[in-house]
Amino acid sequence: MSDAKRPAAIIGTGFMGRVHARAVEVAGGRVVGVVGSTAERAETARPSLRADRAFGSLEELIAAVDVDVVHVCTPNHLHAEITFAALAAGKHVVCEKPLSLDGATAGAMTRAAADAGRVATVPFIYRFHPMVREARERVRRGDIGTVVLSHGSYLQDWLLRRTDDNWRVDPSLGGPLRAFGDIGSHWCDLLEFVTGDRIDRVSAQSSTVHASRGDHNRPVDTEDVVTLQFATAAGAIGSAVISQMSAGRKNRLLLEISGTEGTFTFDQENPELLWHGGRERSSVLVRDPETLSPAAARYARVPAGHPQGYQDCFDHFVADTYAAIDGAAPDGLPTFDDGLRAALVADAVMESAQKQSWVDVAP
């Protein structure tokens, strides 16, 4: 692409839209238009999204201005419709996860992106913590031997109380799996990314703590908590706890991977560190671009002792997406294939919780 700033559109005016907009700017792009649930809402959000103009619909935006890439930051039930429209118009797509409300639709979206020859990515952004990349490289080179056990959790508390409510609670908007679809997908993606191994079979339980939520006592059909056992294709076993009901835990994604020679632990709330456990000696690795592997140092934006965090990960993700649009092949870029993979794992988790039995994950 020329030196001109890449024109991008943001569809959705909430928190995620603002995160995407900042990452677009850092990656050298420009938000030329924003679409919200109404034209008025889009105009109200336009300054915080750094957008040139507000529009009433994606079609109106594309007809009015040149757009290279569309960022889909809407409630989940709108992802497929907007993505299909953007791809049909020849645009690249960044779509929030989950891709859709079910695996079949996620598969159709993935095929549509491939058929259109467009770059289509999903923000599994925890892959972009430098210490996650360091763990991945060290697992790859055999530092902890053969992986035999993985476990951890993703814990939040923002839906702890019965008075807490959000559109994600409604299955017609967020999908039939809420906690797992929203944050459990991140945990499973991180496990598979770091180990290079895939979850093959699952046994899940789910719990809805509050039967109703909000001022109007809206009935709740989606889960607050999921516990998961799994086995991988390579023969490792493990477990995970996913919760939006864990008081005091704000965004605590914890992944521990144990092999025949050692263990790595990553805690997203302390992302500057990676714990390396050994039989004789354990140590804590610090994010330092001078000592990290090249694959990890690439994402260490500032010197050691200057903390990086969530937005930095998002900035790196969008920068790699735009590099892919320009013809590069960034290692570890999460595409619609990974979004489809997450949807298939979620389908298996939901089936297992309903049947109370082990379920194979679709290939």
C-alpha positions, 0 to 999 in steps of 0.5 A, spaced: 500 500 500 502 507 498 504 512 504 496 514 504 493 511 511 489 505 510 481 507 510 478 502 515 470 502 517 468 501 524 461 497 525 459 498 532 460 504 537 461 500 544 468 499 548 470 494 543 469 499 537 474 504 541 479 499 542 479 497 534 479 504 533 485 506 537 489 500 534 487 502 527 490 509 528 497 505 531 497 501 525 497 507 520 490 506 518 484 512 518 477 510 521 473 513 515 467 511 517 463 508 523 456 505 523 452 504 529 445 501 531 442 508 529 445 514 525 445 518 531 448 513 536 454 513 530 454 520 530 455 521 538 460 516 538 464 518 532 469 523 536 471 517 541 472 512 535 476 517 531 472 517 525 471 522 519 464 521 518 458 517 521 453 513 517 446 509 517 449 503 514 455 499 512 452 499 505 451 507 505 458 507 508 461 503 502 457 507 497 460 514 500 467 512 501 473 508 499 474 502 505 479 497 505 478 493 511 471 493 515 472 492 523 466 488 526 465 490 533 457 489 534 453 484 538 454 477 536 448 475 532 450 481 527 457 478 525 455 474 520 450 478 516 455 484 516 461 480 514 458 477 508 456 484 506 463 486 507 466 480 503 461 481 498 463 488 497 471 486 496 473 488 503 478 485 508 474 483 515 476 483 522 470 480 526 470 480 533 469 473 536 465 469 536 464 469 529 457 467 529 452 463 534 454 456 531 459 452 528 455 452 521 455 459 520 462 460 522 464 455 517 460 459 512 463 465 514 470 462 513 469 459 506 466 466 504 472 469 506 477 464 502 472 464 496 473 472 496 480 471 497 480 477 502 484 477 509 479 475 515 482 475 522 479 474 529 482 478 535 484 472 539 489 478 542 492 474 548 496 471 543 500 477 542 503 478 549 510 477 548 511 472 554 505 468 551 510 468 544 516 466 549 512 460 552 510 458 545 517 458 542 520 454 548 515 449 548 516 448 541 524 447 542 522 442 547 524 446 554 519 442 558 519 436 554 512 432 552 506 436 554 502 431 558 497 436 562 494 443 561 490 447 566 487 454 568 482 458 568 478 465 565 475 468 571 471 475 571 466 478 576 462 483 572 456 479 572 456 477 579 450 480 581 443 479 579 442 486 578 448 486 573 445 485 566 448 485 558 446 484 551 450 478 552 446 474 557 440 474 551 442 468 547 438 471 541 444 476 541 450 473 544 449 466 542 447 460 546 453 459 550 455 466 554 461 465 559 464 460 554 463 463 548 465 470 550 472 468 554 472 460 554 474 461 547 480 465 548 482 460 553 482 454 549 485 458 543 491 460 547 492 453 550 492 450 542 496 456 540 502 455 545 502 447 545 501 446 538 496 441 540 488 441 539 483 439 544 480 433 541 474 431 546 471 435 552 466 433 558 463 439 560 458 442 566 455 449 566 451 453 571 446 458 571 447 462 578 441 467 576 435 465 573 433 472 572 437 478 571 436 486 571 431 491 573 425 487 569 427 480 572 429 478 565 429 470 565 436 467 563 438 461 559 445 462 558 451 460 563 455 463 568 460 458 569 463 452 565 468 447 568 471 443 562 475 437 562 479 435 555 483 430 552 488 433 546 490 429 539 497 428 542 494 425 548 495 430 553 489 431 558 487 438 562 481 442 565 479 449 565 474 453 569 470 459 566 466 464 570 463 471 570 461 470 577 468 470 581 468 476 585 475 480 585 477 477 578 477 482 573 480 479 567 484 473 570 486 468 564 491 463 567 494 458 563 499 452 566 502 447 561 506 441 564 511 437 560 515 431 562 521 436 564 518 442 566 512 447 567 510 454 564 505 458 567 502 465 564 497 470 568 494 475 563 493 480 569 501 479 570 503 479 563 510 481 564 512 475 567 512 467 565 513 462 570 518 456 569 517 451 574 523 445 574 524 439 579 530 442 581 529 449 580 524 454 578 525 461 575 521 467 573 522 470 566 521 477 565 519 481 559 525 484 556 527 484 549 534 484 550 533 476 552 527 474 549 527 469 543 526 473 536 519 471 536 517 474 542 522 480 542 518 482 536 512 484 540 516 487 546 514 494 544 518 498 550 524 496 554 523 492 560 520 495 566 515 499 562 509 495 562 505 493 556 498 490 556 491 489 553 491 495 548 498 493 546 496 486 544 490 489 540 495 494 536 500 488 534 494 484 532 491 489 527 498 491 525 499 484 523 492 484 520 494 490 515 501 487 514 497 480 511 493 485 507 499 487 504 502 480 502 506 478 509 505 472 512 505 474 520 506 468 524 501 466 529 495 471 526 488 468 528 484 468 522 477 466 521 480 458 521 481 460 528 474 463 529 471 457 526 475 452 530 473 456 537 466 455 534 467 448 533 470 447 540 464 451 543 459 447 540 462 440 543 462 444 550 455 445 549 453 438 547 457 435 552 454 440 558 447 438 555 448 430 555 453 430 561 457 426 557 464 426 553 463 429 546 468 429 540 470 436 537 468 436 530 475 436 526 
